[in-house]
Amino acid sequence: MARRGRIAVLDDEPDWADAVREYLTDLGYDVDCLKAAWELEPYLAREKPDLIILDIGLPGENGIDILIRTDLASDVAVLVLTGNPDPIDRVLGLELGADDYVQKPVELRELAARVAGILQRRLGRRRNLVVFEQASVDLVAARILKVDGSTDRLSAGEVALIRIFAENPGKVLTREEIMEQAPAEDEEAFDRAVDSRIARLRRKLDTEAIRTVRGHGYVFDVPSHAGEKPGGEAA
């Protein structure tokens, strides 16, 4: 898998930081974990991360102090974390140049989506995130990001199927178009193989957004929001 960028996590909760590292590494990022503010400058002297996930509530010199003293956000993308429900930390972080913020506890799926969004905006990288009712799909990492925080792998053929639907929302695609643009990995050439592939994919994604149009083919109805399944005719 091609690497997608380097991320530094500055957080004094090792279990949380390790969970973030494992999740983001699985999505194709290089991830380094730092536990204290004093580790940041030596780290930046030897590494050039694309993004830093910065916990505002660090002991000693906290995240706000770091942003003020180092002007960190002028050189690298910053996503601030705060466990404080009061908006003051979030406002200060954004005023000091942070690109985004999340409040702890945060689902790893949401954190990954915000990381991808920041890198897209700041570095001009293609996001390739497709949202379904019960999961999101990261096409670059070939992973399903589930609502419970777990991930699942996608084959090259499954990625191709999802990509063709995501690039043609609301358009009915015939079986011939699907076979041409997202050929089966096992080289099955008959059109009913498309039906089996899509049926397996819908089960894997727990989605009804990829809908059968009888006598014509399939269409992707973009879900209005997570958890709400669109109506429609199943295969």
C-alpha positions, 0 to 999 in steps of 0.5 A: 500500500502506498503511504499517505503521509506522516502523522504525529500524535502528541498525547499523554494517554498511551492507550489512546495514542496506541489505538490511534496509531494502530487505526491510522497505520491500518489506513496507510499513514506513518504514525509517530506517538509523542507523550510530552511537549518536550519531545516535540521540537527534537522530533520536528528537527528530524521529521517533517510530519504532514499533520500533528494531532495535538492534545490540548490537555497535556500536563505541564506545557499544554497544547495551547502553550505549544501553539503560542510559543512555537507558531506550530500551525504555520508550518504543519497541519494541526488537529487539536483534541480537547476533553474540555466541553467548554468551547474556550479550548476549541476557539483558542486552538482555531484562533492560533491556527489549528485546522480542526478540532475534536472533543474527546472521546471521539470515534476513530472513524471520525478522527480518520475522516477529519485527518483526511479532510485536513490533508485534502484541504491543506495539501490538496490530496484526494480524499476518496472517502465514500459514505454509506449508511453504516460505514465509510469506505476509504478507497485509497487504503482499501478499508471499510471504516465501521461505526464500531471503530473496526475496519475491514479490508476490501479487494481490488475488485470491490474498490473498483465497484465502489469507485464506479458507483461513487463517481456516478451517483444517481446514474443507472449503470448497466451490467455491461458498463460495470463489467467494463469499468470494474472487471471481476478479479476472477475474470468471470465474463458473464453478466450475472457475475455482476449480480453476485459481486454486488450482492456480496458487496452490499452484505459487506457494507450493510447497505441498501444504497446500491440499488437494483433497477430491474431490467436496467442495472444498478444505481447508487443512491447517496445516503442522506445521513448515516444510519438512515437507509434509503428505500428501494428495491433490493436485488 
